[in-house]
Amino acid sequence: MSATNDSVAAAQAQPQGPQLNILKVYVKDLSFEAPGTPGIFNEVTQQQTTVDTQIGNSASTVGPNLHEVVLAITITVRMGERSVYVAEVKQAGVFAIQGVEDAQMPMVLAAVCPSILFPFARESVCDVVVRGGFPQLLLPPVNFEALYQQQLAQRQVTANGETLQA
């Protein structure tokens, strides 16, 4: 029976397959601007607004098997041509990643890690908007894997020198 316990302990001591551990999640940058306050508060409830969402991410190596991923989200709410508010968050995380093939690492950094960071960024955006005096803004889910695949396809088209005709 001790041989079985020893083999179980050895299997647990040596990780099998790819490993991704979240070491730290933090807000790297946060800003909120509402240039038309306080007058805009009354106008926003009476008129239709448009919401423009820009999402991007970046990754850098910060140590052996350690990567910082930054998810940047900018929300611009307008009423016609007037800016109601702009909220920007750069939600970051440090990830320990081991056992991932080099060919798969870009997808992990551009899709998997941002998917982990997104709920934190969504909460930060909602919180800062409410603290700015506006109704909560709940960002819809984002499929980061699909965005990554679109970026790959776009790079391939650009690399081939092809242009899309409308």
Secondary structure, 3 states (H helix, E strand, C coil): CHHHHHHHHHHHHCCCCCEEEEEEEEEEEEEEECCCCCCHHHHHHHCCCEEEEEEEEEEEEEECCEEEEEEEEEEEEEECCEEEEEEEEEEEEEEEEECCCCCCHHHHHHHHHHHHHHHHHHHHHHHHHHHCCCCCCCCCCCCHHHHHHHHHHHHHHHHCCCCCCC
